[in-house]
Amino acid sequence: MNSYRHFRLETDDQGLVWIWMDHADSNANVLSSAVLDELERVVAALEADPPAGVVIASAKASGFCAGADIREFTRITNRDQALALMRRAHALFRRIESLACPTLARIHGFCLGGGLELALACSYRIALDDDRTRLGLPEVRLGIHPGFGGSVRLIRTIGAPAAFDLMLSGRTVAARQARRLGLADHAVAEWVLDRACRQVLQRRPPRRCPPLWLRALDSAPLRPPLAAWLRRQVRRHADPRHYPAPYALIDLWRRHGASDAMFAAEAKSVADLIRTDTARNLVRVFFLRERIKGFGRGDADFTQVHVVGAGTMGGDIAAWAVVQGLKAGLQDRGPQYLTAAVQRTARLIDKRFHRCHQRIAARDRLLPDPKGLEVPRAEVVIEAVVEKLETKQAVFRELEARADAGALLATNTSSIPLEGIAAVLERPGRLVGLHFFNPVAKMPLVEVVSGRDTDPAVAARAAAFARRIDKLPLPVKSAPGFLVNRCLLPYLLEAVRLLEEGVPAPVIDRAATDFGMPMGPIELADTVGLDICLAVAEELAQALGAEVPALLRRKVEAGKLGVKSAEGFYRYKGRTPLKPKAGAGPLPAAEIQDRLILRLVNECVAVLREQVVEDADLVDAGMVFGTGFAPFRGGPLHYARQRGFAAVRRRLEALAEKYGPRFAPDPGWELLQE
Ligand code: NAD
């Protein structure tokens, strides 16, 4: 019976067949074509000789199944190929659903996408109730929607509202929540998991289905108003021109309901979506994320970090480390400087943890430590004090003397060259930059900065630390503004210039969000704080030869600092800008977009030429994860590639003629191959 590469089959003394998924070439189960081939054979054997029941389980520690093999998506060249893949999975899952015996998915760890679709084809689902189990259908994040019959089965299993909530957001849920939704029949502790599987298959309780009122929402008269409401909800987050998949999914359901006809329509819809630029670019971003994660693959045996400077950044870095399960010492000039950070940490903990014992344990992990007594126990020491060279040098002189000899010494500086800080160290090679972004809890990227002297092993360990606290580490060279601030700055300055020329702020922001940026540059500047923007601008302007617009300086001098002072370029009510309606401006939107975006792209080319970042893909990754640069465009350089490098360069030349040399194409364009 065991002639499979990716599966192991066992029959227990009750006549139940346990199918253990164990992908031979990967440490996570994925439904590649080879796996589907074998699963077809497994199912054929079960059809020929039906057992008392079937448990589908995973032998991998990582989880049940991470979904379809996304690498195979990139090899799909035409619609027929895509359609064949979907139809094949449909047929296979339908056979599983129609087996003569009951079937059960035993779920632990990741159960995502195609993996959950497989589980939904089983009669029952039992999920392990621990911190790691996550169930979800994140396909929209790749520009498609569930394509293995999951959309229909999820609606049938938990009702349309909850199903759309999961499928349109792509979010995942833990075992208990899955049980509450009806997605899992039970959420149980590890020691009863196998026993629970056996019992359910023996007793064969009726399959779960949503209550009558929920099923009624699937009826023809009620679908159109609910679909219209769903479209309005999605519109608030995703423009249909950029992200067609959620709208396609809502439409499928509006037309067919969770009927058998929706299966066929689902397959066709995914076959169409999978080849769109949006899907290809989002898949690209998925692999960029994997690549960047790879930089942090080293040993991650960290238990304690120490942060010096409990301000905006230091306080939040310590809080984040605590939430990620590390102990964090937090030091400042005196206890009074720690209070605000301790309170912020408590709020983050309450948001992240819902069980009382977890909250208490997490609070205990934050160690307010005004005297720095914890320094010798920390494996990583992060300095986040004011941006002054002498202060940082004084801090590191003391830290080097007290920290463990093997501890990482890291600075969160945004602009001071690492070499200057390292000059006071006995072993300058120990110093590395860990440049976090504000707000720490929301921004996934951390630039791992190597100075002239930084030991490569130290940089690698810093990247492993960033991974350990669930951040994406991007290796960069110590150069003014590193990658992200440097490339974002020309974009922000151009926005202020447009303002000075009389283009209304909402028109500028609208042009940027229409391009696909998560927030317009004017609102972004207000959110970051105009004083911080000005400081970065002044610092970088020198190095990059840029001009700081007078309007920015005037605002800061007038104390209009943005969200934090309730007025910057906009006025604010809480955190919400009071935007006048964006009417037509003096410039066409396309011109505004080119002025904003192409200055950013041009700076990316300069960064690449100077080898601040290793290659073009990593520039794109940094900008997508560090600034939210329109992910469906695949990153700024990829955007330029798709538009045509030569065409973008010509456009920059035209802009330079019209507006001045700040648009002059960087010499690095010469090196880019179409
Ligand atoms: P902040 O002014 O909010 O905090 C600085 C903290 O350092 C204050 O609490 C201050 O009391 C403390 N401090 C000053 N001297 C000290 C000393 N000798 N010992 C111990 N603590 C001392 O500043 P911030 O915005 O958190 O920035 C800190 C660092 O992070 C800077 O290097 C900055 O460039 C960098 N950074 C800031 C941002 C941002 O958006 N604010 C983003 C990335 C990096």
Residues whose N, C-alpha, C, O or C-beta is under 5 A from the ligand:
A	BS01	NAD	V308 G309 A310 G311 T312 M313 G314 Q331 D332 R333 Y337 A384 V385 V386 E387 N412 T413 S414 F436 F437 N438
